[in-house]
Amino acid sequence: MPRMKILNAVEQDTFASPPVFTTAQRRHHFDFPHEVQQLTATLRTPTNQLGFLLSWGYFTATKQFFLPQTFRPLDIEYVARQFGLSLDTVDLASYDKQTVARHQELILQYAGFRVFDASARTVLDREIAGMVRAQLKPRLIFWRCVDVLIREKVAVPAYFRLADLILTAINRQKQTLMNILAHTLSEQTQVLLDGLFVQSPTLDGDPVDSPTAAYKLTLLKNLSQSTKPAKIKERVTDLTVVRELHTRLSFVLTALALPPDGIRYYAHSVLKSEIFQIARRAEEDRYLHVVAFITHQYYRLQDNLVDVLLTAVQSYQNSAQREHKDVRYAQRAQRNQLLKTMLGFMEEQLVSPLRAIRVITEQPQLSDAEKIMHIRALLAQYDEQRLTTLRDEVAIELSDDDYFSILEARSVRIQNRITPILKVLTFQGEAGAQALLNALQYFKDKDGAVDKHAPLAFLLLEERTAVTEHGRFRVSLYKAFLFLHTQRAIKARTLNLEHSYKYRPLDEYLIGRERWQRDRAVLLERAGLQAFVDPHMVLNDLDDRLYQQYLTTNGHILNRTTRHSYTQAASRTISSCEISAAPSASTAAVTSGV
């Protein structure tokens, strides 16, 4: 098997060569401190001086040393001109190894770095082992190793030294996993996995060895993105098959404890390989890759079906809303006429009588009994039945019944897509989604054939009323609401999947509590957050900085040395005592409403 290449040939050449500076970068990295210039002046030959200065500049930029023959011509000319060296007297080919090694040692001492020695390798081995266990990609591990070495103030070695450490750790971890498989994989499970390398006819009646026959493993690789009902049902069937395999491998998966990145790492090798390439692997190696592949496809199929659910339901909702909008627009004349009628009735039956009653009550020549008699005469003209009719008509016009009817009418089409998905997926969720989980479980238990006994607790009041309107249970509308609530819950992360890449609970994407408590110091150091461990120290530091900044700013205002402050004629005069009394950070936080 060919040796894994962490970086390709071009990237390896780039890593082993000095950086290509811009003009500004060249000026920055070849701006030598006075001590370095003094040290350079003590070197015997112009070649040694130029080689030392170039090595210094490159090291400050990359924390690496490079071979003299790779030095950039533009950098050579710039440094020679800056230090007053004639290129005619320089021959970097004579810049021998002993001198180079001595100059590198001087640079490391001045920069506070050390060579990549046994102690540095021990630190790096520990970091690599953790990253390999987390199944990070080799390329990512490589660049993180560079960051770790710089953090530990160790000169970055050549590519192959780092690559050897990484590949050794990867092979060691792989061997560990294969040993676990050898002890946990039963003979029955091995037979099951070997069965994936058997050809299966793609057409009914075809012989197994026909040209169209495909291997079972190859058939499981296919993953359609189509939202057509037939294609969805095919993926549901595939998920059922893969779920059975995954269930029988659960004990093995628990023993392997592969993280999601590790599952992807080994599964992608299967996806990219031909069947004969996988079959040629050593037995435990082959089983490791196939187990990861089955798990990977189990996760991907569930993610794929959830993606289809979200897309199909969103499309269904959008089309229903467009139709409802068109219906509302077409009914605008009728709605406007109804509102005009309602306003006219209120003017005639409510506003005008109230106006007349006010006039009656203000007439002094009428006795109280006469006023009551006139008011009763006006109230006798009130048409309560007509008001009730108009009120009901307006309520119907302003209700969502039209929208619910559209959802119900379009429900059958979406059911063909979503029902198979909800029947095959097993959701878990937050406490607030329990009512919806109960409804989904009922839907699965009834194989999608819900009735009036279906759970309604997850519905809004108006939705519940619409579903049970006039004592009739509207099944299609209920399913439409169930699909919409499921979509919203998935988007809100209150519904999730246990076996998934994209739709797991949010906590599973974070550092686990046990690992945080165990490796807290290491994780903080790796992230460069040691300075923020003690919140009291951080707040005190911020308090001091804020206080000093207030003093500085107020001093500028008093001395009129800032253009960013001004006074208004109407505002009161601020005394110097008030300006000089700078608040602390905690006071500023309170006064600013933090």
Secondary structure, DSSP 8 states (H G I E B T S, - for coil): -----SS-HHHHHHHTS-----HHHHHHHT---HHHHHHHHTSSSHHHHHHHHHHHHHHHHHSB---GGG--HHHHHHHHHHHT--GGG--GGG--HHHHHHHHHHHHHHHT-B---HHHHHHHHHHHHHHHHTT--HHHHHHHHHHHHHHTTB-B--HHHHHHHHHHHHHHHHHHHHHHHHHH--HHHHHHHHGGGSEE-SSTT--TTSTT-EEHHHHHH------SHHHHHHHHHHHHHHHHHHHHTHHHHHHHT--HHHHHHHHHHHHHS-HHHHHTS-HHHHHHHHHHHHHHHHHHHHHHHHHHHHHHHHHHHHHHHHHHHHHHHHTHHHHHHHHHHHHHHHIIIIIHHHHHHHHHHT-TTS-HHHHHHHHHHHHTT--HHHHHHHHHHHHHHHSSHHHHHHHHHHHHHHHHHHHHHHHH--EEE-GGGHHHHHHHHHHHHTTT---TTS--TTS-HHHHHHHTGGG---HHHHHHHHHHHHHHHHHTTSEEESS-SSSS-GGGGS--HHHHHHHHHHHHHHHT-GGGS-HHHHHHHHHHHHHHHHHHHHHHHHHT--SS----TTS----HHHHH----HHHHHHHTT-
